[in-house]
Every structure is written in structure tokens, then in C-alpha cells.
């Protein structure tokens, strides 16, 4: 079989939100960018996310505005601009699940924490919600705690993937799951990439494959930067009876520690059932637990943090996912999006869905697209990757 030749300016490997955002921006700028995916679009960390566009508030629950909180603070506005149709990318067709993520405590919070939430450090990011303006779940007379509204929208990730894929889908290449990569170099730079019977020639190469970056770096014999995995075991639940649906909730449950006890988001499956998706401490601490054990803990947790609400009979599932990131000391969370450039290879991890625009900014600085000639390539037809199925429709 003869080898198929494809020419492009920039090769991007990995069709999660980081690769998709960068791919869209480059092609919008007139730079020919080819996105390569060996599975389905969004199949990894992107569709495992809750869709929260974090602004850093949850990283400040210890009363200190950390570096991570400061780095991510501008992201909600970046995303809102795109959703309103005047940002980096037109995401006006994306479904917004909630304008604001909420934060609640089942009991009164300390005066020190109240003062910090009202301080200039969090000005505009967080405001207290009066009970009369709260969602129905928190208007119940049994709710005795405090409720805050965060400047953090929640997006429907499947609709985000559809919107960010459509325009430049014809510049996305689907390859086999077990496809082998062979890198061809010219001096210190990569000149082309052979994948099975396809040879792709490009000026720049960008890795945004999340957990898949590790194997790709191995094929390149690159040992630094190394990758770390911070695992989670998320929990999902939905009512067994459509006549008793769960209410929609998008909120962090605040305990006495510096992390939310749980973060709950709500999503509709194909049958329009409301699915609760639980992250936070329960997902971090549930990694080594059996499914049955974690579900039992989740049942107790919901009874504890929502004591006034009578849950319907529920169907349960768990979902394991690895957060793939540049290696840190003691497996700590990176503060920001990450890029490491080695000649014309750029190794990237966004670290959070919300940081995809920031990562694209950093990669564009490294690529210098303004210095690239805008060329048209007469490439042969090739297969395109499809969108992965939403988690809510395959977890149960």
C-alpha cells in the first residue's frame, strides 16, 4: 500500500478541550492546523469533567488567595465572552447549564470566613444569596446554612465539544487506537510524523493528548517533562423513577476543611433524567475503594450535607478518571496550564478545562503564527474522528 502524504503547518495530537481550542484558534487565524485523535473527541478528561468554569474561589476556602486561584481568576470572563459570541472562539451555540456555581454550608460558617468571602480579594467572585432568591432546594425551611453564588458558569460539555468541533472538523484526522508513531527528524527538529500508512509533514508539533502524552513522549525518547496522574473516582446517581426526578443542583458543599466535601453538578441523560455527578473530596478519597463501598459513602454523604431533602430511590454508578499533569513534587496540583517547548515540539497539559484558553495563549506565543506563511494544501481525503458519547449515557 502506498504511503499517503499530508501537509500542514501545525500538527496537534489529542482532541480534548486543550487541543480543540488551540486547533480552532490557529485555523481561524489562517494557519493550517491538523488535529490527530486515536479515539473519539473528548473521550478522556474532557467528558469526565463537570463543566465548571472555575474562577479560583474553591482554591481560597482556606482563607488565602493562592497562586492557583489568581492564575485561573480571569477564565470565567474569557469563556463568557466566547459564549456570548465575541471571544477567542464563537461558542454561542453552547448550552449553559447554570450561570453560577453555588457554594453552601449546611450550618452557619465562621465570622472569619464570612469576612474573607466579603473581602476585596474575592470581590466580584462570590456573593451571598438571600434565601428568597435561592434555588428551590435551598429555599426549604429545613435549610439552616449559608449559600453563596460564585462567578463560575457551568457548561454542557457535550454541546461544547459539538460547537468547538464543527467548523474545522474537516481538519481532524482519525487514526487507529493502537497506531504506532514514527518521528522523522531533520537535524534537531521534527520534520514529519508517520502513523501507519500516513506521513504528515509539518512545521510545528503540539502534544495535547492528556494521559496519552506519556506514551508519545516515550516514542520520542523524551524523559523530561515527566507526567503525573492524580486519580479520581467520581460518583453518579439518578432517580429510579421518572416521576420523582432529582432537582438540578450546581454547587460545592463546604465543610470545615480547605476543600469542598463534595461538588455536585447536574446533567440530563438521553431519557431526560437528571443525573447528579459528584466530585470533590469524596472522589479524591474514593480512589482505592470498591464501587460498593464508595456508593455507600456517597449515600451517607448526601444524607449529611442535604439533611432536609428526602432523596428518591436512586440508581448509582462510579467513574474512574486520571488527571494527567506535568509532574510535581509530592503529586501536588499544578497552579497553571503547562507548556514545555523543545525545538519545534511543544508538550502541553491544560491541568483544568477552564484553563484551555490560557494554554492556547501560551502555545501561540511559542508558535509565533504571525511569522508563518499562510498556505493552502491540496491534501487527500482522510477519516475524521467522531464525538464521544456523554458520560451520563454510558456510566449506568
Secondary structure, DSSP 8 states (H G I E B T S, - for coil): ---EEEE-SEEEE--SHHHHHHHHHHHHTT--EEEEESS-BTTTHHHHS--B---SGGGGTTSS--HHHHHHTTHHHHHHHHHTT-SSS--TTS-EEES--EEEESS---HHHHHHHTSGGGTTTEEE--GGGS-HHHHSTT--SEEEEES--EE-HHHHHHHHHHTTGGGEEE--TT--EEEEEETTEEEEEEETTEEEE-SEEEE--GGGHHHHHHHTT--SS-EEEEEEEEEEEEESSGGG------EEE--SSSS-SEEEEEEE-TT--EEEEEESHHHHHTTTS-HHHHHHHHHHHHHHHTTTS----EEEEEEEEEEEEE--GGG---SS-EEEEETTEEEEE-SSGGGHHHHHHHHHHHHTGGGS--------------B---GGGT--
